Amino acid sequence: MNIPQTSFPRVVIIGGGFAGLAAARGLEDQDLQVVLIDKHNYHTFQPLLYQVATGGLEPDSIAFPLRKRFNDVENFFFRLAEVTNINADENTIETSIGNLEYDELIIATGSTTNFFGNTNIEKFAMEMKSVPQALNIRSLVLENFEEALLETDLDKRRALMNFVIVGGGPTGVELAGALAEMKKGILPKDYPDLDIRQMKINLIQSSGELLKGMSNKASAKAEDFLIKLGVDVWKDLRVLDYDGETVTTNGHDHFKAETVIWAAGVKGDSITGLEQECLIERANRFKVDEYSKVIGYNNVYAIGDVACMETKKYSYGHPMMAQPAIQQGKLLGKNILAKLKGKKLKPFKYNDKGSMATIGRNKAVVDLPKWKFQGVFAWFVWMFVHLFSLIGFRNKVIVFMNWIYNYIRFDRETRLIIRPYKKKNNYSFKE
Protein backbone atom coordinates (compact mmCIF):
# COMPACT_ATOMS: atom_id res chain seq x y z
CA MET A 1 0.00 0.00 0.00
CA ASN A 2 3.03 2.25 0.28
CA ILE A 3 2.01 3.48 3.73
CA PRO A 4 5.10 4.64 5.64
CA GLN A 5 6.05 3.05 8.95
CA THR A 6 5.40 5.21 11.98
CA SER A 7 5.89 5.21 15.73
CA PHE A 8 2.38 6.62 16.14
CA PRO A 9 -0.64 4.31 16.54
CA ARG A 10 -2.24 3.56 13.19
CA VAL A 11 -6.00 4.00 12.91
CA VAL A 12 -7.52 2.45 9.79
CA ILE A 13 -10.98 3.60 8.71
CA ILE A 14 -12.87 1.54 6.14
CA GLY A 15 -15.42 3.72 4.35
CA GLY A 16 -15.64 7.41 3.50
CA GLY A 17 -19.36 7.89 4.11
CA PHE A 18 -20.97 10.01 6.80
CA ALA A 19 -19.69 7.86 9.68
CA GLY A 20 -16.14 7.31 8.41
CA LEU A 21 -15.70 10.95 7.47
CA ALA A 22 -16.89 12.12 10.89
CA ALA A 23 -14.47 9.78 12.64
CA ALA A 24 -11.58 10.88 10.42
CA ARG A 25 -12.31 14.53 11.14
CA GLY A 26 -12.16 13.85 14.87
CA LEU A 27 -8.69 12.35 14.50
CA GLU A 28 -7.15 15.23 12.54
CA ASP A 29 -3.83 16.73 13.66
CA GLN A 30 -3.25 14.19 16.43
CA ASP A 31 -0.29 11.96 17.23
CA LEU A 32 -1.74 9.24 15.05
CA GLN A 33 -1.42 7.84 11.58
CA VAL A 34 -4.89 7.76 10.01
CA VAL A 35 -5.50 5.66 6.90
CA LEU A 36 -8.86 5.98 5.14
CA ILE A 37 -9.79 3.28 2.62
CA ASP A 38 -12.74 3.45 0.23
CA LYS A 39 -13.64 1.91 -3.12
CA HIS A 40 -14.54 5.40 -4.37
CA ASN A 41 -12.32 8.47 -4.13
CA TYR A 42 -15.20 10.70 -3.13
CA HIS A 43 -17.80 11.15 -0.42
CA THR A 44 -21.42 10.99 -1.63
CA PHE A 45 -24.19 13.06 -0.12
CA GLN A 46 -26.77 10.30 -0.48
CA PRO A 47 -29.90 12.28 0.51
CA LEU A 48 -29.71 14.10 -2.84
CA LEU A 49 -29.08 11.08 -5.05
CA TYR A 50 -32.69 11.14 -6.19
CA GLN A 51 -32.11 14.57 -7.73
CA VAL A 52 -29.24 13.16 -9.79
CA ALA A 53 -31.52 10.31 -10.87
CA THR A 54 -34.22 12.74 -12.03
CA GLY A 55 -31.99 15.27 -13.78
CA GLY A 56 -32.05 18.00 -11.14
CA LEU A 57 -28.36 17.89 -10.26
CA GLU A 58 -25.13 16.63 -11.75
CA PRO A 59 -23.24 14.08 -9.62
CA ASP A 60 -20.21 16.31 -9.00
CA SER A 61 -22.42 18.71 -7.04
CA ILE A 62 -23.23 16.11 -4.37
CA ALA A 63 -19.84 14.37 -4.30
CA PHE A 64 -16.62 15.64 -2.76
CA PRO A 65 -13.06 14.27 -3.25
CA LEU A 66 -11.84 12.57 -0.10
CA ARG A 67 -8.23 13.52 -0.76
CA LYS A 68 -9.16 17.20 -1.06
CA ARG A 69 -10.88 17.13 2.31
CA PHE A 70 -7.67 16.00 4.03
CA ASN A 71 -4.92 17.32 1.76
CA ASP A 72 -3.61 19.68 4.45
CA VAL A 73 -3.69 17.11 7.26
CA GLU A 74 -0.37 15.56 8.24
CA ASN A 75 -0.12 11.82 8.89
CA PHE A 76 -3.31 11.21 6.92
CA PHE A 77 -3.37 8.77 4.00
CA PHE A 78 -6.09 7.75 1.59
CA ARG A 79 -6.06 4.59 -0.49
CA LEU A 80 -8.50 3.67 -3.24
CA ALA A 81 -9.21 0.01 -2.59
CA GLU A 82 -11.81 -2.54 -1.56
CA VAL A 83 -11.34 -4.32 1.77
CA THR A 84 -12.03 -8.04 1.35
CA ASN A 85 -11.27 -9.52 4.78
CA ILE A 86 -10.33 -8.69 8.36
CA ASN A 87 -7.73 -10.75 10.25
CA ALA A 88 -8.45 -9.54 13.76
CA ASP A 89 -6.03 -12.03 15.39
CA GLU A 90 -3.16 -10.50 13.43
CA ASN A 91 -4.51 -6.91 13.44
CA THR A 92 -4.43 -6.79 9.64
CA ILE A 93 -6.88 -6.22 6.81
CA GLU A 94 -6.78 -7.69 3.31
CA THR A 95 -7.55 -5.36 0.44
CA SER A 96 -7.52 -5.35 -3.35
CA ILE A 97 -4.12 -3.59 -3.28
CA GLY A 98 -2.44 -5.49 -0.44
CA ASN A 99 -2.55 -6.04 3.31
CA LEU A 100 -2.21 -3.46 6.07
CA GLU A 101 -1.65 -3.65 9.81
CA TYR A 102 -3.65 -1.53 12.24
CA ASP A 103 -3.71 -0.62 15.89
CA GLU A 104 -7.32 0.54 15.84
CA LEU A 105 -9.82 -0.44 13.13
CA ILE A 106 -13.04 1.42 12.33
CA ILE A 107 -15.57 -0.26 10.05
CA ALA A 108 -17.81 2.36 8.44
CA THR A 109 -18.81 0.62 5.23
CA GLY A 110 -22.42 1.82 5.30
CA SER A 111 -25.30 -0.10 3.79
CA THR A 112 -26.38 -1.73 0.59
CA THR A 113 -29.75 -2.51 -0.95
CA ASN A 114 -31.67 -5.35 0.69
CA PHE A 115 -33.64 -7.41 -1.82
CA PHE A 116 -34.64 -9.91 0.89
CA GLY A 117 -33.34 -12.85 -1.09
CA ASN A 118 -35.40 -12.22 -4.24
CA THR A 119 -32.93 -12.83 -7.04
CA ASN A 120 -35.33 -11.78 -9.82
CA ILE A 121 -35.95 -8.39 -8.25
CA GLU A 122 -32.22 -7.96 -7.68
CA LYS A 123 -31.57 -8.78 -11.33
CA PHE A 124 -34.19 -6.58 -12.98
CA ALA A 125 -35.01 -3.76 -10.55
CA MET A 126 -32.98 -0.58 -10.19
CA GLU A 127 -31.30 0.46 -6.95
CA MET A 128 -30.08 3.88 -5.85
CA LYS A 129 -27.31 3.75 -3.26
CA SER A 130 -24.47 5.31 -5.25
CA VAL A 131 -23.79 7.98 -7.87
CA PRO A 132 -23.34 5.46 -10.73
CA GLN A 133 -26.65 3.82 -9.82
CA ALA A 134 -28.42 7.20 -9.81
CA LEU A 135 -26.98 7.88 -13.27
CA ASN A 136 -28.24 4.48 -14.39
CA ILE A 137 -31.77 5.41 -13.35
CA ARG A 138 -31.53 8.75 -15.12
CA SER A 139 -30.39 7.10 -18.35
CA LEU A 140 -33.01 4.37 -18.16
CA VAL A 141 -35.87 6.80 -17.54
CA LEU A 142 -34.92 8.98 -20.51
CA GLU A 143 -34.18 6.02 -22.77
CA ASN A 144 -37.62 4.59 -22.04
CA PHE A 145 -39.26 7.80 -23.23
CA GLU A 146 -37.16 7.80 -26.37
CA GLU A 147 -38.23 4.22 -27.01
CA ALA A 148 -41.87 4.95 -26.19
CA LEU A 149 -41.83 7.70 -28.79
CA LEU A 150 -41.10 5.08 -31.47
CA GLU A 151 -43.20 2.23 -30.08
CA THR A 152 -46.35 1.36 -32.05
CA ASP A 153 -47.58 -1.33 -29.66
CA LEU A 154 -49.85 0.46 -27.17
CA ASP A 155 -49.28 -2.00 -24.30
CA LYS A 156 -45.51 -1.86 -24.78
CA ARG A 157 -45.60 1.94 -24.83
CA ARG A 158 -47.58 2.03 -21.60
CA ALA A 159 -45.08 -0.33 -19.95
CA LEU A 160 -42.23 1.96 -20.99
CA MET A 161 -44.03 4.91 -19.41
CA ASN A 162 -45.05 3.04 -16.27
CA PHE A 163 -42.80 3.57 -13.24
CA VAL A 164 -43.00 1.48 -10.09
CA ILE A 165 -41.20 2.62 -6.94
CA VAL A 166 -41.15 0.02 -4.19
CA GLY A 167 -40.80 1.46 -0.69
CA GLY A 168 -42.56 4.40 0.90
CA GLY A 169 -39.67 5.74 2.96
CA PRO A 170 -37.96 9.10 2.31
CA THR A 171 -36.14 7.80 -0.78
CA GLY A 172 -39.26 6.42 -2.41
CA VAL A 173 -41.42 9.42 -1.53
CA GLU A 174 -38.88 11.97 -2.76
CA LEU A 175 -38.21 10.05 -5.97
CA ALA A 176 -41.93 9.69 -6.71
CA GLY A 177 -42.47 13.41 -6.16
CA ALA A 178 -39.56 14.32 -8.45
CA LEU A 179 -40.85 12.07 -11.25
CA ALA A 180 -44.33 13.56 -10.86
CA GLU A 181 -42.94 17.06 -11.28
CA MET A 182 -41.08 15.95 -14.41
CA LYS A 183 -44.35 14.59 -15.78
CA LYS A 184 -46.16 17.82 -14.99
CA GLY A 185 -43.78 20.48 -16.26
CA ILE A 186 -40.84 19.06 -18.18
CA LEU A 187 -41.61 15.94 -20.19
CA PRO A 188 -44.56 17.47 -22.13
CA LYS A 189 -42.13 20.08 -23.50
CA ASP A 190 -39.44 17.52 -24.33
CA TYR A 191 -41.86 15.08 -25.95
CA PRO A 192 -44.72 17.14 -27.46
CA ASP A 193 -45.56 14.30 -29.86
CA LEU A 194 -45.95 11.78 -27.01
CA ASP A 195 -49.02 11.57 -24.78
CA ILE A 196 -47.35 12.07 -21.40
CA ARG A 197 -50.72 11.57 -19.73
CA GLN A 198 -50.11 7.84 -20.22
CA MET A 199 -47.16 8.05 -17.83
CA LYS A 200 -47.96 6.35 -14.52
CA ILE A 201 -46.02 6.68 -11.28
CA ASN A 202 -46.80 3.97 -8.75
CA LEU A 203 -45.50 4.09 -5.19
CA ILE A 204 -45.94 0.77 -3.39
CA GLN A 205 -45.66 0.51 0.39
CA SER A 206 -46.03 -2.80 2.23
CA SER A 207 -47.38 -1.19 5.41
CA GLY A 208 -50.40 1.06 5.92
CA GLU A 209 -48.51 4.37 5.99
CA LEU A 210 -45.73 6.20 4.20
CA LEU A 211 -42.61 7.56 5.89
CA LYS A 212 -42.63 4.99 8.66
CA GLY A 213 -40.83 6.45 11.66
CA MET A 214 -42.18 9.94 11.12
CA SER A 215 -45.38 11.28 12.66
CA ASN A 216 -48.83 10.21 11.47
CA LYS A 217 -49.46 13.78 10.36
CA ALA A 218 -46.30 13.84 8.24
CA SER A 219 -47.24 10.49 6.70
CA ALA A 220 -50.76 11.62 5.85
CA LYS A 221 -49.61 14.96 4.46
CA ALA A 222 -46.91 13.35 2.31
CA GLU A 223 -49.49 10.98 0.86
CA ASP A 224 -51.83 13.89 0.20
CA PHE A 225 -49.05 15.82 -1.58
CA LEU A 226 -48.21 12.80 -3.76
CA ILE A 227 -51.80 12.13 -4.74
CA LYS A 228 -52.30 15.77 -5.74
CA LEU A 229 -49.17 15.46 -7.90
CA GLY A 230 -50.73 12.49 -9.67
CA VAL A 231 -48.84 9.64 -8.00
CA ASP A 232 -50.75 6.40 -7.47
CA VAL A 233 -50.05 5.40 -3.87
CA TRP A 234 -50.55 1.72 -3.04
CA LYS A 235 -50.49 0.82 0.65
CA ASP A 236 -50.62 -2.58 2.35
CA LEU A 237 -49.32 -4.09 -0.86
CA ARG A 238 -46.17 -6.18 -1.03
CA VAL A 239 -44.10 -6.85 -4.14
CA LEU A 240 -43.32 -10.54 -4.51
CA ASP A 241 -41.51 -10.71 -7.83
CA TYR A 242 -40.43 -8.82 -10.93
CA ASP A 243 -39.31 -10.58 -14.11
CA GLY A 244 -38.33 -7.47 -16.04
CA GLU A 245 -41.82 -6.95 -17.42
CA THR A 246 -44.43 -7.71 -14.73
CA VAL A 247 -44.47 -6.69 -11.08
CA THR A 248 -46.23 -9.40 -9.09
CA THR A 249 -47.76 -8.49 -5.72
CA ASN A 250 -49.55 -10.30 -2.92
CA GLY A 251 -52.82 -8.70 -3.98
CA HIS A 252 -54.91 -8.59 -7.12
CA ASP A 253 -52.94 -5.68 -8.56
CA HIS A 254 -50.03 -6.41 -10.90
CA PHE A 255 -48.09 -3.90 -12.95
CA LYS A 256 -46.60 -4.00 -16.43
CA ALA A 257 -43.52 -1.78 -16.12
CA GLU A 258 -40.13 -1.42 -17.74
CA THR A 259 -38.76 0.58 -14.80
CA VAL A 260 -38.92 -0.66 -11.21
CA ILE A 261 -36.90 1.18 -8.58
CA TRP A 262 -36.32 -0.72 -5.35
CA ALA A 263 -36.26 1.49 -2.26
CA ALA A 264 -37.84 -1.01 0.12
CA GLY A 265 -34.95 -1.81 2.40
CA VAL A 266 -31.27 -1.71 3.20
CA LYS A 267 -28.81 -3.93 5.03
CA GLY A 268 -25.32 -3.41 6.37
CA ASP A 269 -22.43 -3.75 3.95
CA SER A 270 -20.34 -5.95 6.22
CA ILE A 271 -16.87 -7.42 5.73
CA THR A 272 -15.86 -11.03 6.35
CA GLY A 273 -13.31 -12.15 8.91
CA LEU A 274 -14.85 -11.43 12.29
CA GLU A 275 -16.60 -14.05 14.39
CA GLN A 276 -20.03 -14.98 13.10
CA GLU A 277 -21.54 -14.26 16.52
CA CYS A 278 -20.73 -10.57 15.96
CA LEU A 279 -23.05 -10.34 12.97
CA ILE A 280 -26.82 -9.98 12.97
CA GLU A 281 -27.65 -11.96 9.86
CA ARG A 282 -31.10 -10.54 9.13
CA ALA A 283 -29.70 -7.01 8.90
CA ASN A 284 -26.07 -7.86 8.09
CA ARG A 285 -24.93 -5.46 10.83
CA PHE A 286 -22.19 -5.89 13.43
CA LYS A 287 -23.22 -6.00 17.08
CA VAL A 288 -21.47 -3.21 18.98
CA ASP A 289 -21.48 -2.02 22.57
CA GLU A 290 -22.21 1.50 23.79
CA TYR A 291 -18.67 2.56 22.80
CA SER A 292 -19.09 1.25 19.22
CA LYS A 293 -16.73 -1.67 19.87
CA VAL A 294 -17.61 -4.81 17.95
CA ILE A 295 -18.67 -7.39 20.55
CA GLY A 296 -15.70 -9.56 21.50
CA TYR A 297 -13.01 -7.21 20.17
CA ASN A 298 -11.08 -4.48 21.95
CA ASN A 299 -9.70 -2.54 18.98
CA VAL A 300 -12.30 -3.14 16.24
CA TYR A 301 -15.20 -0.70 15.96
CA ALA A 302 -18.24 -0.38 13.73
CA ILE A 303 -20.24 2.80 13.21
CA GLY A 304 -23.07 3.99 11.01
CA ASP A 305 -25.38 1.72 9.03
CA VAL A 306 -23.15 -1.34 9.40
CA ALA A 307 -23.34 -1.16 13.22
CA CYS A 308 -26.18 -2.31 15.45
CA MET A 309 -26.08 -0.80 18.92
CA GLU A 310 -29.06 -2.21 20.79
CA THR A 311 -30.56 0.02 23.49
CA LYS A 312 -33.86 0.17 25.37
CA LYS A 313 -35.18 2.77 22.96
CA TYR A 314 -33.61 1.26 19.82
CA SER A 315 -33.94 -2.48 20.28
CA TYR A 316 -33.01 -3.10 16.62
CA GLY A 317 -30.22 -0.55 16.54
CA HIS A 318 -30.31 3.10 15.58
CA PRO A 319 -31.98 4.25 12.35
CA MET A 320 -29.85 3.69 9.27
CA MET A 321 -29.63 7.40 8.48
CA ALA A 322 -26.97 10.09 8.31
CA GLN A 323 -27.41 11.64 11.76
CA PRO A 324 -26.72 8.52 13.88
CA ALA A 325 -23.73 7.77 11.65
CA ILE A 326 -22.27 11.28 12.02
CA GLN A 327 -22.80 11.35 15.78
CA GLN A 328 -21.25 7.91 16.24
CA GLY A 329 -18.26 8.90 14.12
CA LYS A 330 -17.65 12.11 16.06
CA LEU A 331 -17.82 10.37 19.43
CA LEU A 332 -15.66 7.45 18.34
CA GLY A 333 -12.91 9.82 17.24
CA LYS A 334 -12.93 11.37 20.72
CA ASN A 335 -13.07 7.97 22.42
CA ILE A 336 -10.10 6.60 20.50
CA LEU A 337 -8.04 9.61 21.55
CA ALA A 338 -9.21 9.12 25.14
CA LYS A 339 -8.35 5.41 25.02
CA LEU A 340 -4.83 6.07 23.76
CA LYS A 341 -4.36 8.58 26.58
CA GLY A 342 -5.67 6.17 29.19
CA LYS A 343 -8.80 8.23 29.86
CA LYS A 344 -12.38 7.09 30.39
CA LEU A 345 -14.55 6.50 27.33
CA LYS A 346 -17.92 8.16 26.87
CA PRO A 347 -20.92 5.96 25.94
CA PHE A 348 -22.93 6.87 22.88
CA LYS A 349 -26.32 8.50 23.28
CA TYR A 350 -28.20 9.39 20.13
CA ASN A 351 -29.53 12.93 19.89
CA ASP A 352 -32.50 12.65 17.56
CA LYS A 353 -32.63 15.97 15.72
CA GLY A 354 -35.69 15.00 13.72
CA SER A 355 -36.62 13.74 10.27
CA MET A 356 -37.72 15.37 7.06
CA ALA A 357 -38.66 14.60 3.48
CA THR A 358 -39.48 16.69 0.43
CA ILE A 359 -42.23 15.73 -1.96
CA GLY A 360 -41.68 18.44 -4.52
CA ARG A 361 -41.88 22.12 -5.19
CA ASN A 362 -43.06 23.93 -2.02
CA LYS A 363 -43.97 20.57 -0.50
CA ALA A 364 -42.14 18.95 2.40
CA VAL A 365 -42.76 17.44 5.83
CA VAL A 366 -40.55 18.07 8.85
CA ASP A 367 -40.66 16.35 12.23
CA LEU A 368 -38.50 18.06 14.86
CA PRO A 369 -38.40 17.00 18.52
CA LYS A 370 -40.69 19.87 19.56
CA TRP A 371 -42.32 21.01 16.30
CA LYS A 372 -43.92 19.29 13.36
CA PHE A 373 -44.90 21.22 10.24
CA GLN A 374 -45.59 20.71 6.56
CA GLY A 375 -45.80 22.71 3.37
CA VAL A 376 -43.80 25.67 2.08
CA PHE A 377 -41.97 26.51 5.30
CA ALA A 378 -41.00 22.87 5.75
CA TRP A 379 -39.66 22.90 2.19
CA PHE A 380 -37.41 25.88 2.96
CA VAL A 381 -36.20 24.20 6.15
CA TRP A 382 -35.44 21.03 4.18
CA MET A 383 -33.42 23.03 1.61
CA PHE A 384 -31.47 24.93 4.26
CA VAL A 385 -30.54 21.78 6.20
CA HIS A 386 -29.39 19.92 3.09
CA LEU A 387 -27.42 22.87 1.76
CA PHE A 388 -25.71 23.34 5.12
CA SER A 389 -24.86 19.62 5.28
CA LEU A 390 -23.13 19.45 1.88
CA ILE A 391 -19.34 19.29 1.94
CA GLY A 392 -17.47 22.01 0.07
CA PHE A 393 -18.32 25.63 -0.65
CA ARG A 394 -18.46 24.98 -4.40
CA ASN A 395 -21.02 22.20 -3.96
CA LYS A 396 -23.19 24.42 -1.77
CA VAL A 397 -23.13 27.21 -4.36
CA ILE A 398 -23.80 24.93 -7.34
CA VAL A 399 -26.70 23.13 -5.66
CA PHE A 400 -28.19 26.42 -4.47
CA MET A 401 -27.94 28.00 -7.93
CA ASN A 402 -29.44 24.88 -9.54
CA TRP A 403 -32.35 24.94 -7.14
CA ILE A 404 -33.02 28.63 -7.82
CA TYR A 405 -32.86 28.10 -11.59
CA ASN A 406 -35.07 25.01 -11.46
CA TYR A 407 -37.57 26.83 -9.26
CA ILE A 408 -37.81 29.89 -11.49
CA ARG A 409 -37.80 28.03 -14.80
CA PHE A 410 -39.57 24.89 -13.55
CA ASP A 411 -36.89 22.89 -15.30
CA ARG A 412 -34.26 20.19 -14.79
CA GLU A 413 -31.40 20.96 -17.14
CA THR A 414 -29.27 17.86 -16.56
CA ARG A 415 -31.60 15.30 -18.14
CA LEU A 416 -28.76 13.84 -20.17
CA ILE A 417 -28.10 10.26 -21.27
CA ILE A 418 -24.39 10.26 -20.52
CA ARG A 419 -24.03 6.53 -20.98
CA PRO A 420 -26.63 4.05 -22.31
CA TYR A 421 -28.17 1.74 -19.75
CA LYS A 422 -30.37 -1.29 -20.03
CA LYS A 423 -30.55 -3.84 -17.24
CA LYS A 424 -30.96 -6.70 -19.68
CA ASN A 425 -27.97 -5.75 -21.83
CA ASN A 426 -24.46 -7.00 -21.25
CA TYR A 427 -23.06 -3.49 -21.01
CA SER A 428 -25.25 -2.50 -18.05
CA PHE A 429 -23.43 -0.72 -15.22
CA LYS A 430 -23.88 -2.19 -11.76
CA GLU A 431 -21.71 0.16 -9.68
Disulfide bonds with the S-S distance in Angstrom:
none
